[in-house]
Amino acid sequence: MILANTLCATHVHSPHPAPCSARALALALHVDRPPACALALLVGRLSSLARVLHVNKLIAPVLPQHFAPRTAPAPTPPRLPARLRSPTPDAGDKRRRSSSIDSDDLRTVQSQRTMGSSGRTRAKDLDDVTKEYTVLAIDIYRCDVSVKQAFPDSTTETTMVRSAWKDSCEEMGEGMGLPPTVARLIASRGSQLRGELKTKLRPLIDNAYGFKTGQNKKTIAFNRKLAEELKENSTFAFKDIVNKKGLYKNPIIQSGVNMMWFANKKDEGPRHPELFSPLPIPALALVLTAIENNIDERLTGIRTDVPFTANDYRAVYESHVKALEKFEVHTIKYKLMHKILKRLHSVGRFHSGAQALDAPSTSTLSKSVLDAALKEYEQSETTDDESNAEE
């Protein structure tokens, strides 16, 4: 006990106090149990020593483990993959980045910047050369979806995308590899086209077939029954849905064709008469499928959104293609299918404002007009020569 008091007094009054050794503290703390007064004196001395030496900083490291203050360990932050970790800035310049980033990392960052907020690659974000190839390939792909296969499976879709890119390269006059991001961008235009057609037809359905608005029981029952009747044997495709006359002549079909491919002179229909004249059967089947999807939204009596997905409507589309082909064969004697398809194209082209394909060219001059122009020129030359002779 006397040794402990002497040790504390020495440290308190020393002009340059030093940390207590572990051996001295252990000797002071493990002596025989002292009297109460001596114990109080020891506690006071130790408190003074703690204030001078900042015991938490200087004594704690040398105390046994059970005397040291306990603090919760700091949580270890999750470690990101190497490609996602940001390089640590240099201590002297916070804006300078480590030179450990390789060219692959830079390309990854640049490719991420070519995507929109949704994370999808957009045509306008591509470089100028790739963008030119892509825009042309998208136009080709949209036409192929319209006139060949509107609901391709994954294998067919891949084949169609590659074919569109190949045709784009041929038209550009130089080959280019098809980047995976661009391939996905082109393929996405198929579902976009189908959704576009559905959206354009939606506001026409109620007036075309007589659906009612409202949520009372009679209105709901009426709409449900009407939708079921329209779907039966493709009644919605008739011009007269009551007497079932005028198959494939319902005005909404022409409206769908006009809005989808003949909205203006620069639309697919006027620009590609080799594909849309006459309107191909797959294009008509797509319009019929989109109309049926809009009718399906009314099967509950109240319009409810029904996704127009490939998985749900591929079979419906293919059934319309088969029905149209069967109708064509059955009426081949009168070429009814050909006449219907030709009219759909002709009316659509007129709607777009484009010149009719069979219209005479306005730049053609008849032989009589050319002869008159030649005679006029010869006479003017003779008059000019006589005038010059008199002078």
Secondary structure, DSSP 8 states (H G I E B T S, - for coil): -HHHHHHHHHHHH-SS-----HHHHHHHHSSS---HHHHHHHHHHHHHHHHHHTHHHHTGGGS-TTTS-------------TTTS-----SS-TT---TT--HHHHHHHHHHHTB-TTS-B-GGGS-HHHHHHHHHHHHHHHHHHHHT-SS--HHHHHHHHHHHHHHHHHHHTS-----HHHHHHHHHHHHHHHHHHHHHHGGGHHHHHT-----SHHHHHHHHHHHHHHHGGGGGGEEETTTTEEET--HHHHHHHHHHH-SSTTSHHHH-HHHHSS--HHHHHHHHHHHHHHHHTTTTSS-------HHHHHHHHHHHHHHHHHHHHHTTTTTHHHHHHHHHHHHHHHHHT---TTS--TT---HHHHHHHHHHHHHHHHHHHHHHHH-
